[in-house]
């Protein structure tokens, strides 16, 4: 898998609950439409392990089969729609791309 990993904090005038509800609701509706999307995991950040890690609200991992598939999604009208919806929310974001390697299986 090749992933887009997004770490985000809410706009200063939003509550954590409002931001997570928007991310998993209204914004998710656009994210699901991304061409080539194979999986999406979202983590609501409830607490920071240490002070220097505080201030983040959520983490998304969007998975694609290949880097080319991810880059095609980033060039798509569906991605443009998602970016337009975010607009100038004034929150913080870190966005990184990379290949995934399973280090410990998540079995049932």
C-alpha positions as CSV (number, residue, x, y, z in Angstrom):
1,X,0.0,0.0,0.0
2,X,1.0,3.6,-0.6
3,X,-0.5,6.1,2.0
4,X,-1.3,9.7,2.4
5,X,-1.1,10.4,6.2
6,X,-2.8,13.6,7.5
7,X,-2.5,14.9,11.0
8,X,-4.8,17.8,11.6
9,X,-6.0,20.2,14.3
10,X,-9.3,22.0,14.3
11,X,-9.9,25.6,13.4
12,X,-9.5,27.8,16.5
13,X,-13.2,28.6,16.7
14,X,-14.4,25.0,16.4
15,X,-14.7,22.4,19.2
16,X,-12.9,19.1,19.0
17,X,-16.3,17.3,18.7
18,X,-17.5,19.6,15.9
19,X,-14.3,19.0,13.9
20,X,-14.4,15.2,14.3
21,X,-18.1,15.1,13.3
22,X,-17.3,17.2,10.2
23,X,-14.3,15.1,9.3
24,X,-16.1,11.8,9.7
25,X,-19.3,13.1,8.1
26,X,-19.5,16.0,5.6
27,X,-15.8,15.7,4.6
28,X,-15.8,11.9,4.6
29,X,-18.6,12.0,1.9
30,X,-16.1,13.7,-0.4
31,X,-13.1,11.5,0.7
32,X,-15.0,8.3,-0.1
33,X,-15.2,9.4,-3.8
34,X,-11.4,9.6,-4.3
35,X,-10.5,7.4,-7.3
36,X,-8.3,4.4,-6.4
37,X,-8.9,4.7,-2.6
38,X,-8.5,1.2,-1.1
39,X,-8.8,2.0,2.5
40,X,-9.2,4.8,5.1
41,X,-8.4,4.7,8.7
42,X,-9.2,7.7,11.0
43,X,-8.1,8.1,14.5
44,X,-9.8,10.7,16.8
45,X,-7.0,11.9,19.0
46,X,-8.3,12.0,22.6
47,X,-5.1,12.8,24.5
48,X,-1.4,13.4,24.0
49,X,1.2,11.1,25.5
50,X,3.5,14.1,26.2
51,X,3.1,17.8,26.2
52,X,5.0,18.4,22.9
53,X,2.5,16.2,21.1
54,X,-0.6,18.2,22.3
55,X,-2.9,20.2,20.0
56,X,-3.9,17.6,17.4
57,X,-7.4,16.4,16.9
58,X,-7.2,13.5,14.4
59,X,-5.1,11.4,12.0
60,X,-6.2,9.9,8.7
61,X,-4.4,7.3,6.7
62,X,-5.7,7.1,3.1
63,X,-4.4,3.9,1.3
64,X,-3.9,3.3,-2.4
65,X,-2.3,0.3,-4.3
66,X,0.6,2.4,-5.7
67,X,2.2,5.8,-5.5
68,X,0.9,6.4,-9.0
69,X,-2.7,5.7,-7.9
70,X,-2.3,8.1,-5.0
71,X,-0.9,10.8,-7.2
72,X,-3.7,10.3,-9.7
73,X,-6.2,10.8,-6.8
74,X,-4.4,14.0,-5.8
75,X,-4.8,15.3,-9.4
76,X,-8.5,14.3,-9.6
77,X,-11.5,16.6,-9.5
78,X,-12.7,14.7,-6.4
79,X,-9.5,15.8,-4.5
80,X,-10.1,19.3,-5.7
81,X,-13.6,19.2,-4.3
82,X,-12.3,18.0,-0.9
83,X,-9.6,20.7,-0.8
84,X,-12.2,23.3,-1.8
85,X,-14.5,22.2,1.1
86,X,-11.6,22.6,3.6
87,X,-11.0,26.1,2.2
88,X,-9.3,28.4,4.7
89,X,-10.3,26.6,8.0
90,X,-7.2,28.0,9.8
91,X,-6.4,24.7,11.5
92,X,-3.0,23.0,11.3
93,X,-2.1,20.1,9.1
94,X,0.8,17.8,8.3
95,X,0.5,15.8,5.1
96,X,3.0,13.1,4.2
97,X,3.2,10.3,1.6
98,X,4.9,6.9,1.9
99,X,4.9,3.2,1.4
100,X,3.5,0.9,4.1
101,X,5.1,-2.1,5.6
102,X,3.2,-4.3,8.0
103,X,5.3,-4.8,11.1
104,X,2.8,-6.7,13.3
105,X,-0.4,-8.2,11.9
106,X,-3.7,-7.1,13.2
107,X,-5.4,-10.4,13.4
108,X,-8.7,-11.3,15.1
